[in-house]
Amino acid sequence: MPKVHMQITGRAVGASDEQPGFAELVRTRVGGVTDRAFPDVKIGSEDEVRIEIVVDRDLQSDVAEAIEPLLTDPQVTSAVLDDEGEAAGA
């Protein structure tokens, strides 16, 4: 099964007060979909969030659906990875 690198950005709801808690909530939501993916959660100024994760292609929409409710105006970009872990066609 091909892997997909996902980047999800948006503004977190209430992240400025509890950044570690928000990151753990993201990990818990992803863990509800798969236990084989480990999201990298970065929270910036004004609650800007960037989440990067590599998942099996068939789990891509489930992961996005699990995370999107945590963000205002979520934007999801994805790239299929080749066998070496690089974006295919890059």
PDB file of N, CA, C and O in Angstrom:
ATOM      1  N   MET A   1       0.848  -1.179   0.000  1.00  0.00           N
ATOM      2  CA  MET A   1       0.000   0.000   0.000  1.00  0.00           C
ATOM      3  C   MET A   1       0.893   1.241   0.000  1.00  0.00           C
ATOM      4  O   MET A   1       1.781   1.367   0.843  1.00  0.00           O
ATOM      5  N   PRO A   2       0.660   2.158  -0.944  1.00  0.00           N
ATOM      6  CA  PRO A   2       1.464   3.390  -0.975  1.00  0.00           C
ATOM      7  C   PRO A   2       1.244   4.245   0.272  1.00  0.00           C
ATOM      8  O   PRO A   2       0.174   4.232   0.880  1.00  0.00           O
ATOM      9  N   LYS A   3       2.278   4.977   0.627  1.00  0.00           N
ATOM     10  CA  LYS A   3       2.193   5.911   1.753  1.00  0.00           C
ATOM     11  C   LYS A   3       1.910   7.314   1.231  1.00  0.00           C
ATOM     12  O   LYS A   3       2.268   7.649   0.101  1.00  0.00           O
ATOM     13  N   VAL A   4       1.276   8.116   2.048  1.00  0.00           N
ATOM     14  CA  VAL A   4       0.945   9.486   1.695  1.00  0.00           C
ATOM     15  C   VAL A   4       1.455  10.405   2.795  1.00  0.00           C
ATOM     16  O   VAL A   4       1.228  10.156   3.979  1.00  0.00           O
ATOM     17  N   HIS A   5       2.151  11.474   2.395  1.00  0.00           N
ATOM     18  CA  HIS A   5       2.575  12.505   3.341  1.00  0.00           C
ATOM     19  C   HIS A   5       1.481  13.564   3.352  1.00  0.00           C
ATOM     20  O   HIS A   5       1.195  14.183   2.327  1.00  0.00           O
ATOM     21  N   MET A   6       0.872  13.767   4.511  1.00  0.00           N
ATOM     22  CA  MET A   6      -0.193  14.751   4.646  1.00  0.00           C
ATOM     23  C   MET A   6       0.312  15.943   5.446  1.00  0.00           C
ATOM     24  O   MET A   6       1.061  15.792   6.412  1.00  0.00           O
ATOM     25  N   GLN A   7      -0.109  17.123   5.031  1.00  0.00           N
ATOM     26  CA  GLN A   7       0.132  18.334   5.810  1.00  0.00           C
ATOM     27  C   GLN A   7      -1.220  18.995   5.995  1.00  0.00           C
ATOM     28  O   GLN A   7      -1.904  19.325   5.026  1.00  0.00           O
ATOM     29  N   ILE A   8      -1.597  19.184   7.251  1.00  0.00           N
ATOM     30  CA  ILE A   8      -2.883  19.783   7.585  1.00  0.00           C
ATOM     31  C   ILE A   8      -2.594  21.067   8.352  1.00  0.00           C
ATOM     32  O   ILE A   8      -1.897  21.049   9.366  1.00  0.00           O
ATOM     33  N   THR A   9      -3.127  22.166   7.870  1.00  0.00           N
ATOM     34  CA  THR A   9      -2.907  23.452   8.521  1.00  0.00           C
ATOM     35  C   THR A   9      -4.249  24.101   8.841  1.00  0.00           C
ATOM     36  O   THR A   9      -5.274  23.786   8.236  1.00  0.00           O
ATOM     37  N   GLY A  10      -4.216  24.996   9.787  1.00  0.00           N
ATOM     38  CA  GLY A  10      -5.404  25.737  10.182  1.00  0.00           C
ATOM     39  C   GLY A  10      -5.152  26.431  11.504  1.00  0.00           C
ATOM     40  O   GLY A  10      -4.013  26.536  11.961  1.00  0.00           O
ATOM     41  N   ARG A  11      -6.209  26.895  12.103  1.00  0.00           N
ATOM     42  CA  ARG A  11      -6.121  27.526  13.422  1.00  0.00           C
ATOM     43  C   ARG A  11      -6.794  26.604  14.431  1.00  0.00           C
ATOM     44  O   ARG A  11      -7.921  26.149  14.239  1.00  0.00           O
ATOM     45  N   ALA A  12      -6.074  26.350  15.494  1.00  0.00           N
ATOM     46  CA  ALA A  12      -6.589  25.456  16.527  1.00  0.00           C
ATOM     47  C   ALA A  12      -7.596  26.184  17.404  1.00  0.00           C
ATOM     48  O   ALA A  12      -7.476  27.383  17.656  1.00  0.00           O
ATOM     49  N   VAL A  13      -8.563  25.453  17.851  1.00  0.00           N
ATOM     50  CA  VAL A  13      -9.543  26.000  18.780  1.00  0.00           C
ATOM     51  C   VAL A  13      -8.974  25.878  20.184  1.00  0.00           C
ATOM     52  O   VAL A  13      -8.856  24.768  20.702  1.00  0.00           O
ATOM     53  N   GLY A  14      -8.615  27.000  20.816  1.00  0.00           N
ATOM     54  CA  GLY A  14      -8.134  27.010  22.193  1.00  0.00           C
ATOM     55  C   GLY A  14      -6.725  26.501  22.405  1.00  0.00           C
ATOM     56  O   GLY A  14      -6.384  26.139  23.531  1.00  0.00           O
ATOM     57  N   ALA A  15      -5.899  26.455  21.393  1.00  0.00           N
ATOM     58  CA  ALA A  15      -4.557  25.875  21.539  1.00  0.00           C
ATOM     59  C   ALA A  15      -3.603  26.776  22.315  1.00  0.00           C
ATOM     60  O   ALA A  15      -2.676  26.273  22.951  1.00  0.00           O
ATOM     61  N   SER A  16      -3.798  28.079  22.282  1.00  0.00           N
ATOM     62  CA  SER A  16      -2.825  28.972  22.921  1.00  0.00           C
ATOM     63  C   SER A  16      -2.745  28.746  24.423  1.00  0.00           C
ATOM     64  O   SER A  16      -1.691  28.951  25.025  1.00  0.00           O
ATOM     65  N   ASP A  17      -3.833  28.331  25.028  1.00  0.00           N
ATOM     66  CA  ASP A  17      -3.840  28.100  26.472  1.00  0.00           C
ATOM     67  C   ASP A  17      -3.292  26.729  26.846  1.00  0.00           C
ATOM     68  O   ASP A  17      -2.798  26.542  27.958  1.00  0.00           O
ATOM     69  N   GLU A  18      -3.373  25.780  25.939  1.00  0.00           N
ATOM     70  CA  GLU A  18      -3.021  24.409  26.282  1.00  0.00           C
ATOM     71  C   GLU A  18      -2.381  23.702  25.085  1.00  0.00           C
ATOM     72  O   GLU A  18      -2.933  22.732  24.565  1.00  0.00           O
ATOM     73  N   GLN A  19      -1.216  24.190  24.652  1.00  0.00           N
ATOM     74  CA  GLN A  19      -0.566  23.628  23.470  1.00  0.00           C
ATOM     75  C   GLN A  19      -0.218  22.149  23.613  1.00  0.00           C
ATOM     76  O   GLN A  19      -0.523  21.380  22.701  1.00  0.00           O
ATOM     77  N   PRO A  20       0.403  21.710  24.705  1.00  0.00           N
ATOM     78  CA  PRO A  20       0.701  20.274  24.828  1.00  0.00           C
ATOM     79  C   PRO A  20      -0.568  19.416  24.830  1.00  0.00           C
ATOM     80  O   PRO A  20      -0.584  18.320  24.271  1.00  0.00           O
ATOM     81  N   GLY A  21      -1.612  19.915  25.453  1.00  0.00           N
ATOM     82  CA  GLY A  21      -2.872  19.184  25.485  1.00  0.00           C
ATOM     83  C   GLY A  21      -3.495  19.069  24.105  1.00  0.00           C
ATOM     84  O   GLY A  21      -4.064  18.032  23.763  1.00  0.00           O
ATOM     85  N   PHE A  22      -3.391  20.132  23.306  1.00  0.00           N
ATOM     86  CA  PHE A  22      -3.925  20.090  21.952  1.00  0.00           C
ATOM     87  C   PHE A  22      -3.151  19.088  21.102  1.00  0.00           C
ATOM     88  O   PHE A  22      -3.748  18.312  20.356  1.00  0.00           O
ATOM     89  N   ALA A  23      -1.836  19.104  21.211  1.00  0.00           N
ATOM     90  CA  ALA A  23      -1.017  18.153  20.456  1.00  0.00           C
ATOM     91  C   ALA A  23      -1.374  16.715  20.831  1.00  0.00           C
ATOM     92  O   ALA A  23      -1.445  15.844  19.964  1.00  0.00           O
ATOM     93  N   GLU A  24      -1.595  16.472  22.102  1.00  0.00           N
ATOM     94  CA  GLU A  24      -1.979  15.130  22.547  1.00  0.00           C
ATOM     95  C   GLU A  24      -3.366  14.750  22.024  1.00  0.00           C
ATOM     96  O   GLU A  24      -3.605  13.590  21.688  1.00  0.00           O
ATOM     97  N   LEU A  25      -4.271  15.713  21.954  1.00  0.00           N
ATOM     98  CA  LEU A  25      -5.599  15.455  21.400  1.00  0.00           C
ATOM     99  C   LEU A  25      -5.494  15.045  19.927  1.00  0.00           C
ATOM    100  O   LEU A  25      -6.186  14.126  19.489  1.00  0.00           O
ATOM    101  N   VAL A  26      -4.639  15.717  19.171  1.00  0.00           N
ATOM    102  CA  VAL A  26      -4.424  15.353  17.770  1.00  0.00           C
ATOM    103  C   VAL A  26      -3.903  13.916  17.696  1.00  0.00           C
ATOM    104  O   VAL A  26      -4.397  13.116  16.901  1.00  0.00           O
ATOM    105  N   ARG A  27      -2.917  13.592  18.515  1.00  0.00           N
ATOM    106  CA  ARG A  27      -2.351  12.233  18.503  1.00  0.00           C
ATOM    107  C   ARG A  27      -3.400  11.190  18.882  1.00  0.00           C
ATOM    108  O   ARG A  27      -3.417  10.093  18.324  1.00  0.00           O
ATOM    109  N   THR A  28      -4.269  11.528  19.823  1.00  0.00           N
ATOM    110  CA  THR A  28      -5.338  10.612  20.234  1.00  0.00           C
ATOM    111  C   THR A  28      -6.325  10.394  19.096  1.00  0.00           C
ATOM    112  O   THR A  28      -6.754   9.266  18.853  1.00  0.00           O
ATOM    113  N   ARG A  29      -6.690  11.474  18.393  1.00  0.00           N
ATOM    114  CA  ARG A  29      -7.618  11.360  17.269  1.00  0.00           C
ATOM    115  C   ARG A  29      -7.026  10.491  16.167  1.00  0.00           C
ATOM    116  O   ARG A  29      -7.718   9.638  15.611  1.00  0.00           O
ATOM    117  N   VAL A  30      -5.740  10.701  15.844  1.00  0.00           N
ATOM    118  CA  VAL A  30      -5.082   9.893  14.817  1.00  0.00           C
ATOM    119  C   VAL A  30      -4.979   8.444  15.302  1.00  0.00           C
ATOM    120  O   VAL A  30      -5.171   7.513  14.519  1.00  0.00           O
ATOM    121  N   GLY A  31      -4.680   8.255  16.579  1.00  0.00           N
ATOM    122  CA  GLY A  31      -4.594   6.911  17.150  1.00  0.00           C
ATOM    123  C   GLY A  31      -5.900   6.154  17.078  1.00  0.00           C
ATOM    124  O   GLY A  31      -5.900   4.923  17.072  1.00  0.00           O
ATOM    125  N   GLY A  32      -7.014   6.862  17.022  1.00  0.00           N
ATOM    126  CA  GLY A  32      -8.305   6.217  16.854  1.00  0.00           C
ATOM    127  C   GLY A  32      -8.501   5.660  15.455  1.00  0.00           C
ATOM    128  O   GLY A  32      -9.354   4.798  15.243  1.00  0.00           O
ATOM    129  N   VAL A  33      -7.719   6.144  14.499  1.00  0.00           N
ATOM    130  CA  VAL A  33      -7.792   5.679  13.117  1.00  0.00           C
ATOM    131  C   VAL A  33      -6.730   4.614  12.854  1.00  0.00           C
ATOM    132  O   VAL A  33      -7.012   3.581  12.248  1.00  0.00           O
ATOM    133  N   THR A  34      -5.510   4.875  13.315  1.00  0.00           N
ATOM    134  CA  THR A  34      -4.399   3.939  13.100  1.00  0.00           C
ATOM    135  C   THR A  34      -3.376   4.090  14.212  1.00  0.00           C
ATOM    136  O   THR A  34      -3.145   5.190  14.715  1.00  0.00           O
ATOM    137  N   ASP A  35      -2.773   2.984  14.586  1.00  0.00           N
ATOM    138  CA  ASP A  35      -1.713   3.045  15.595  1.00  0.00           C
ATOM    139  C   ASP A  35      -0.334   3.010  14.934  1.00  0.00           C
ATOM    140  O   ASP A  35       0.679   2.838  15.612  1.00  0.00           O
ATOM    141  N   ARG A  36      -0.298   3.175  13.606  1.00  0.00           N
ATOM    142  CA  ARG A  36       0.972   3.104  12.870  1.00  0.00           C
ATOM    143  C   ARG A  36       1.404   4.454  12.315  1.00  0.00           C
ATOM    144  O   ARG A  36       2.280   4.511  11.452  1.00  0.00           O
ATOM    145  N   ALA A  37       0.812   5.531  12.792  1.00  0.00           N
ATOM    146  CA  ALA A  37       1.178   6.866  12.313  1.00  0.00           C
ATOM    147  C   ALA A  37       1.405   7.777  13.509  1.00  0.00           C
ATOM    148  O   ALA A  37       0.696   7.699  14.512  1.00  0.00           O
ATOM    149  N   PHE A  38       2.399   8.636  13.386  1.00  0.00           N
ATOM    150  CA  PHE A  38       2.766   9.510  14.490  1.00  0.00           C
ATOM    151  C   PHE A  38       2.826  10.951  13.989  1.00  0.00           C
ATOM    152  O   PHE A  38       3.810  11.349  13.365  1.00  0.00           O
ATOM    153  N   PRO A  39       1.789  11.728  14.256  1.00  0.00           N
ATOM    154  CA  PRO A  39       1.753  13.099  13.736  1.00  0.00           C
ATOM    155  C   PRO A  39       2.752  14.016  14.426  1.00  0.00           C
ATOM    156  O   PRO A  39       2.993  13.915  15.629  1.00  0.00           O
ATOM    157  N   ASP A  40       3.323  14.909  13.634  1.00  0.00           N
ATOM    158  CA  ASP A  40       4.188  15.966  14.135  1.00  0.00           C
ATOM    159  C   ASP A  40       3.319  17.217  14.204  1.00  0.00           C
ATOM    160  O   ASP A  40       2.872  17.722  13.175  1.00  0.00           O
ATOM    161  N   VAL A  41       3.081  17.713  15.406  1.00  0.00           N
ATOM    162  CA  VAL A  41       2.176  18.846  15.616  1.00  0.00           C
ATOM    163  C   VAL A  41       2.994  20.064  16.021  1.00  0.00           C
ATOM    164  O   VAL A  41       3.738  20.033  17.001  1.00  0.00           O
ATOM    165  N   LYS A  42       2.844  21.133  15.252  1.00  0.00           N
ATOM    166  CA  LYS A  42       3.532  22.394  15.561  1.00  0.00           C
ATOM    167  C   LYS A  42       2.476  23.482  15.709  1.00  0.00           C
ATOM    168  O   LYS A  42       1.623  23.660  14.840  1.00  0.00           O
ATOM    169  N   ILE A  43       2.547  24.204  16.820  1.00  0.00           N
ATOM    170  CA  ILE A  43       1.602  25.287  17.082  1.00  0.00           C
ATOM    171  C   ILE A  43       2.379  26.591  17.127  1.00  0.00           C
ATOM    172  O   ILE A  43       3.324  26.738  17.902  1.00  0.00           O
ATOM    173  N   GLY A  44       1.974  27.531  16.291  1.00  0.00           N
ATOM    174  CA  GLY A  44       2.661  28.810  16.198  1.00  0.00           C
ATOM    175  C   GLY A  44       1.861  29.922  16.852  1.00  0.00           C
ATOM    176  O   GLY A  44       0.984  29.687  17.683  1.00  0.00           O
ATOM    177  N   SER A  45       2.193  31.134  16.450  1.00  0.00           N
ATOM    178  CA  SER A  45       1.501  32.294  16.999  1.00  0.00           C
ATOM    179  C   SER A  45       0.056  32.322  16.516  1.00  0.00           C
ATOM    180  O   SER A  45      -0.275  31.809  15.447  1.00  0.00           O
ATOM    181  N   GLU A  46      -0.775  32.922  17.316  1.00  0.00           N
ATOM    182  CA  GLU A  46      -2.198  33.074  17.009  1.00  0.00           C
ATOM    183  C   GLU A  46      -2.870  31.745  16.688  1.00  0.00           C
ATOM    184  O   GLU A  46      -3.740  31.673  15.819  1.00  0.00           O
ATOM    185  N   ASP A  47      -2.465  30.705  17.389  1.00  0.00           N
ATOM    186  CA  ASP A  47      -3.060  29.372  17.276  1.00  0.00           C
ATOM    187  C   ASP A  47      -2.915  28.726  15.897  1.00  0.00           C
ATOM    188  O   ASP A  47      -3.680  27.824  15.557  1.00  0.00           O
ATOM    189  N   GLU A  48      -1.935  29.182  15.094  1.00  0.00           N
ATOM    190  CA  GLU A  48      -1.689  28.529  13.811  1.00  0.00           C
ATOM    191  C   GLU A  48      -1.104  27.145  14.064  1.00  0.00           C
ATOM    192  O   GLU A  48      -0.195  26.982  14.878  1.00  0.00           O
ATOM    193  N   VAL A  49      -1.631  26.164  13.366  1.00  0.00           N
ATOM    194  CA  VAL A  49      -1.213  24.778  13.567  1.00  0.00           C
ATOM    195  C   VAL A  49      -0.790  24.175  12.234  1.00  0.00           C
ATOM    196  O   VAL A  49      -1.426  24.398  11.204  1.00  0.00           O
ATOM    197  N   ARG A  50       0.303  23.400  12.274  1.00  0.00           N
ATOM    198  CA  ARG A  50       0.715  22.593  11.130  1.00  0.00           C
ATOM    199  C   ARG A  50       0.924  21.173  11.637  1.00  0.00           C
ATOM    200  O   ARG A  50       1.709  20.936  12.556  1.00  0.00           O
ATOM    201  N   ILE A  51       0.223  20.250  11.037  1.00  0.00           N
ATOM    202  CA  ILE A  51       0.314  18.837  11.401  1.00  0.00           C
ATOM    203  C   ILE A  51       0.851  18.095  10.189  1.00  0.00           C
ATOM    204  O   ILE A  51       0.294  18.200   9.096  1.00  0.00           O
ATOM    205  N   GLU A  52       1.926  17.351  10.376  1.00  0.00           N
ATOM    206  CA  GLU A  52       2.474  16.531   9.297  1.00  0.00           C
ATOM    207  C   GLU A  52       2.431  15.079   9.739  1.00  0.00           C
ATOM    208  O   GLU A  52       2.735  14.745  10.884  1.00  0.00           O
ATOM    209  N   ILE A  53       2.044  14.224   8.796  1.00  0.00           N
ATOM    210  CA  ILE A  53       1.886  12.811   9.118  1.00  0.00           C
ATOM    211  C   ILE A  53       2.021  11.986   7.845  1.00  0.00           C
ATOM    212  O   ILE A  53       1.638  12.428   6.761  1.00  0.00           O
ATOM    213  N   VAL A  54       2.566  10.791   7.986  1.00  0.00           N
ATOM    214  CA  VAL A  54       2.653   9.841   6.878  1.00  0.00           C
ATOM    215  C   VAL A  54       1.755   8.662   7.235  1.00  0.00           C
ATOM    216  O   VAL A  54       1.902   8.051   8.294  1.00  0.00           O
ATOM    217  N   VAL A  55       0.822   8.351   6.333  1.00  0.00           N
ATOM    218  CA  VAL A  55      -0.133   7.261   6.562  1.00  0.00           C
ATOM    219  C   VAL A  55      -0.277   6.422   5.302  1.00  0.00           C
ATOM    220  O   VAL A  55       0.119   6.838   4.214  1.00  0.00           O
ATOM    221  N   ASP A  56      -0.854   5.225   5.466  1.00  0.00           N
ATOM    222  CA  ASP A  56      -1.218   4.423   4.311  1.00  0.00           C
ATOM    223  C   ASP A  56      -2.277   5.188   3.523  1.00  0.00           C
ATOM    224  O   ASP A  56      -3.144   5.845   4.099  1.00  0.00           O
ATOM    225  N   ARG A  57      -2.193   5.095   2.225  1.00  0.00           N
ATOM    226  CA  ARG A  57      -3.097   5.865   1.367  1.00  0.00           C
ATOM    227  C   ARG A  57      -4.570   5.609   1.681  1.00  0.00           C
ATOM    228  O   ARG A  57      -5.380   6.533   1.624  1.00  0.00           O
ATOM    229  N   ASP A  58      -4.925   4.371   2.011  1.00  0.00           N
ATOM    230  CA  ASP A  58      -6.333   4.070   2.276  1.00  0.00           C
ATOM    231  C   ASP A  58      -6.848   4.689   3.577  1.00  0.00           C
ATOM    232  O   ASP A  58      -8.057   4.693   3.809  1.00  0.00           O
ATOM    233  N   LEU A  59      -5.970   5.207   4.424  1.00  0.00           N
ATOM    234  CA  LEU A  59      -6.380   5.859   5.676  1.00  0.00           C
ATOM    235  C   LEU A  59      -6.396   7.381   5.582  1.00  0.00           C
ATOM    236  O   LEU A  59      -6.777   8.059   6.537  1.00  0.00           O
ATOM    237  N   GLN A  60      -5.989   7.913   4.453  1.00  0.00           N
ATOM    238  CA  GLN A  60      -5.837   9.355   4.283  1.00  0.00           C
ATOM    239  C   GLN A  60      -7.118  10.123   4.628  1.00  0.00           C
ATOM    240  O   GLN A  60      -7.063  11.068   5.415  1.00  0.00           O
ATOM    241  N   SER A  61      -8.237   9.752   4.077  1.00  0.00           N
ATOM    242  CA  SER A  61      -9.469  10.513   4.334  1.00  0.00           C
ATOM    243  C   SER A  61      -9.945  10.329   5.769  1.00  0.00           C
ATOM    244  O   SER A  61     -10.484  11.265   6.358  1.00  0.00           O
ATOM    245  N   ASP A  62      -9.759   9.146   6.343  1.00  0.00           N
ATOM    246  CA  ASP A  62     -10.167   8.917   7.733  1.00  0.00           C
ATOM    247  C   ASP A  62      -9.353   9.780   8.699  1.00  0.00           C
ATOM    248  O   ASP A  62      -9.899  10.328   9.657  1.00  0.00           O
ATOM    249  N   VAL A  63      -8.049   9.899   8.446  1.00  0.00           N
ATOM    250  CA  VAL A  63      -7.190  10.731   9.288  1.00  0.00           C
ATOM    251  C   VAL A  63      -7.597  12.200   9.167  1.00  0.00           C
ATOM    252  O   VAL A  63      -7.693  12.905  10.172  1.00  0.00           O
ATOM    253  N   ALA A  64      -7.835  12.657   7.948  1.00  0.00           N
ATOM    254  CA  ALA A  64      -8.246  14.045   7.736  1.00  0.00           C
ATOM    255  C   ALA A  64      -9.565  14.329   8.450  1.00  0.00           C
ATOM    256  O   ALA A  64      -9.708  15.369   9.093  1.00  0.00           O
ATOM    257  N   GLU A  65     -10.518  13.423   8.344  1.00  0.00           N
ATOM    258  CA  GLU A  65     -11.810  13.596   9.006  1.00  0.00           C
ATOM    259  C   GLU A  65     -11.674  13.618  10.524  1.00  0.00           C
ATOM    260  O   GLU A  65     -12.447  14.298  11.198  1.00  0.00           O
ATOM    261  N   ALA A  66     -10.715  12.894  11.068  1.00  0.00           N
ATOM    262  CA  ALA A  66     -10.510  12.871  12.518  1.00  0.00           C
ATOM    263  C   ALA A  66      -9.904  14.175  13.024  1.00  0.00           C
ATOM    264  O   ALA A  66     -10.212  14.611  14.134  1.00  0.00           O
ATOM    265  N   ILE A  67      -9.048  14.800  12.225  1.00  0.00           N
ATOM    266  CA  ILE A  67      -8.334  16.006  12.659  1.00  0.00           C
ATOM    267  C   ILE A  67      -9.084  17.291  12.333  1.00  0.00           C
ATOM    268  O   ILE A  67      -9.054  18.238  13.120  1.00  0.00           O
ATOM    269  N   GLU A  68      -9.754  17.339  11.186  1.00  0.00           N
ATOM    270  CA  GLU A  68     -10.373  18.583  10.731  1.00  0.00           C
ATOM    271  C   GLU A  68     -11.299  19.260  11.748  1.00  0.00           C
ATOM    272  O   GLU A  68     -11.307  20.490  11.805  1.00  0.00           O
ATOM    273  N   PRO A  69     -12.078  18.529  12.552  1.00  0.00           N
ATOM    274  CA  PRO A  69     -12.950  19.222  13.522  1.00  0.00           C
ATOM    275  C   PRO A  69     -12.190  20.002  14.594  1.00  0.00           C
ATOM    276  O   PRO A  69     -12.777  20.845  15.273  1.00  0.00           O
ATOM    277  N   LEU A  70     -10.896  19.734  14.756  1.00  0.00           N
ATOM    278  CA  LEU A  70     -10.104  20.424  15.765  1.00  0.00           C
ATOM    279  C   LEU A  70      -9.593  21.773  15.271  1.00  0.00           C
ATOM    280  O   LEU A  70      -9.041  22.554  16.046  1.00  0.00           O
ATOM    281  N   LEU A  71      -9.778  22.046  13.977  1.00  0.00           N
ATOM    282  CA  LEU A  71      -9.202  23.241  13.367  1.00  0.00           C
ATOM    283  C   LEU A  71     -10.277  24.119  12.730  1.00  0.00           C
ATOM    284  O   LEU A  71     -11.299  23.634  12.244  1.00  0.00           O
ATOM    285  N   THR A  72     -10.015  25.423  12.748  1.00  0.00           N
ATOM    286  CA  THR A  72     -10.830  26.365  12.006  1.00  0.00           C
ATOM    287  C   THR A  72     -10.183  26.528  10.634  1.00  0.00           C
ATOM    288  O   THR A  72      -8.969  26.711  10.542  1.00  0.00           O
ATOM    289  N   ASP A  73     -10.965  26.464   9.586  1.00  0.00           N
ATOM    290  CA  ASP A  73     -10.474  26.587   8.209  1.00  0.00           C
ATOM    291  C   ASP A  73      -9.325  25.628   7.902  1.00  0.00           C
ATOM    292  O   ASP A  73      -8.256  26.071   7.482  1.00  0.00           O
ATOM    293  N   PRO A  74      -9.524  24.319   8.105  1.00  0.00           N
ATOM    294  CA  PRO A  74      -8.441  23.380   7.827  1.00  0.00           C
ATOM    295  C   PRO A  74      -8.129  23.286   6.337  1.00  0.00           C
ATOM    296  O   PRO A  74      -9.027  23.322   5.497  1.00  0.00           O
ATOM    297  N   GLN A  75      -6.847  23.167   6.029  1.00  0.00           N
ATOM    298  CA  GLN A  75      -6.370  22.962   4.659  1.00  0.00           C
ATOM    299  C   GLN A  75      -5.531  21.692   4.666  1.00  0.00           C
ATOM    300  O   GLN A  75      -4.595  21.566   5.456  1.00  0.00           O
ATOM    301  N   VAL A  76      -5.864  20.755   3.790  1.00  0.00           N
ATOM    302  CA  VAL A  76      -5.158  19.488   3.729  1.00  0.00           C
ATOM    303  C   VAL A  76      -4.461  19.371   2.375  1.00  0.00           C
ATOM    304  O   VAL A  76      -5.092  19.502   1.326  1.00  0.00           O
ATOM    305  N   THR A  77      -3.157  19.124   2.412  1.00  0.00           N
ATOM    306  CA  THR A  77      -2.412  18.811   1.195  1.00  0.00           C
ATOM    307  C   THR A  77      -1.764  17.448   1.386  1.00  0.00           C
ATOM    308  O   THR A  77      -1.360  17.083   2.490  1.00  0.00           O
ATOM    309  N   SER A  78      -1.674  16.710   0.297  1.00  0.00           N
ATOM    310  CA  SER A  78      -1.128  15.358   0.370  1.00  0.00           C
ATOM    311  C   SER A  78      -0.236  15.088  -0.828  1.00  0.00           C
ATOM    312  O   SER A  78      -0.435  15.643  -1.909  1.00  0.00           O
ATOM    313  N   ALA A  79       0.753  14.225  -0.617  1.00  0.00           N
ATOM    314  CA  ALA A  79       1.631  13.782  -1.694  1.00  0.00           C
ATOM    315  C   ALA A  79       1.909  12.295  -1.505  1.00  0.00           C
ATOM    316  O   ALA A  79       2.295  11.859  -0.420  1.00  0.00           O
ATOM    317  N   VAL A  80       1.711  11.530  -2.563  1.00  0.00           N
ATOM    318  CA  VAL A  80       2.024  10.104  -2.521  1.00  0.00           C
ATOM    319  C   VAL A  80       3.535   9.964  -2.507  1.00  0.00           C
ATOM    320  O   VAL A  80       4.233  10.646  -3.257  1.00  0.00           O
ATOM    321  N   LEU A  81       4.042   9.082  -1.657  1.00  0.00           N
ATOM    322  CA  LEU A  81       5.485   8.861  -1.522  1.00  0.00           C
ATOM    323  C   LEU A  81       5.921   7.653  -2.340  1.00  0.00           C
ATOM    324  O   LEU A  81       5.175   6.685  -2.492  1.00  0.00           O
ATOM    325  N   ASP A  82       7.136   7.727  -2.862  1.00  0.00           N
ATOM    326  CA  ASP A  82       7.700   6.573  -3.564  1.00  0.00           C
ATOM    327  C   ASP A  82       8.329   5.626  -2.557  1.00  0.00           C
ATOM    328  O   ASP A  82       8.206   5.835  -1.350  1.00  0.00           O
ATOM    329  N   ASP A  83       8.998   4.593  -3.034  1.00  0.00           N
ATOM    330  CA  ASP A  83       9.578   3.583  -2.160  1.00  0.00           C
ATOM    331  C   ASP A  83      10.661   4.134  -1.235  1.00  0.00           C
ATOM    332  O   ASP A  83      10.917   3.556  -0.179  1.00  0.00           O
ATOM    333  N   GLU A  84      11.300   5.239  -1.612  1.00  0.00           N
ATOM    334  CA  GLU A  84      12.352   5.831  -0.792  1.00  0.00           C
ATOM    335  C   GLU A  84      11.809   6.884   0.179  1.00  0.00           C
ATOM    336  O   GLU A  84      12.581   7.501   0.913  1.00  0.00           O
ATOM    337  N   GLY A  85      10.488   7.095   0.188  1.00  0.00           N
ATOM    338  CA  GLY A  85       9.908   8.075   1.092  1.00  0.00           C
ATOM    339  C   GLY A  85       9.893   9.487   0.552  1.00  0.00           C
ATOM    340  O   GLY A  85       9.609  10.435   1.285  1.00  0.00           O
ATOM    341  N   GLU A  86      10.202   9.636  -0.743  1.00  0.00           N
ATOM    342  CA  GLU A  86      10.183  10.962  -1.381  1.00  0.00           C
ATOM    343  C   GLU A  86       8.865  11.130  -2.110  1.00  0.00           C
ATOM    344  O   GLU A  86       8.244  10.144  -2.506  1.00  0.00           O
ATOM    345  N   ALA A  87       8.431  12.369  -2.293  1.00  0.00           N
ATOM    346  CA  ALA A  87       7.206  12.636  -3.032  1.00  0.00           C
ATOM    347  C   ALA A  87       7.368  12.109  -4.450  1.00  0.00           C
ATOM    348  O   ALA A  87       8.343  12.432  -5.128  1.00  0.00           O
ATOM    349  N   ALA A  88       6.425  11.308  -4.896  1.00  0.00           N
ATOM    350  CA  ALA A  88       6.483  10.741  -6.243  1.00  0.00           C
ATOM    351  C   ALA A  88       6.412  11.854  -7.269  1.00  0.00           C
ATOM    352  O   ALA A  88       5.609  12.778  -7.144  1.00  0.00           O
ATOM    353  N   GLY A  89       7.257  11.759  -8.285  1.00  0.00           N
ATOM    354  CA  GLY A  89       7.272  12.755  -9.342  1.00  0.00           C
ATOM    355  C   GLY A  89       8.072  13.989  -8.992  1.00  0.00           C
ATOM    356  O   GLY A  89       8.100  14.937  -9.777  1.00  0.00           O
ATOM    357  N   ALA A  90       8.723  14.012  -7.841  1.00  0.00           N
ATOM    358  CA  ALA A  90       9.504  15.200  -7.426  1.00  0.00           C
ATOM    359  C   ALA A  90      10.907  15.136  -7.954  1.00  0.00           C
ATOM    360  O   ALA A  90      11.702  16.044  -7.706  1.00  0.00           O
TER     361      ALA A  90
END
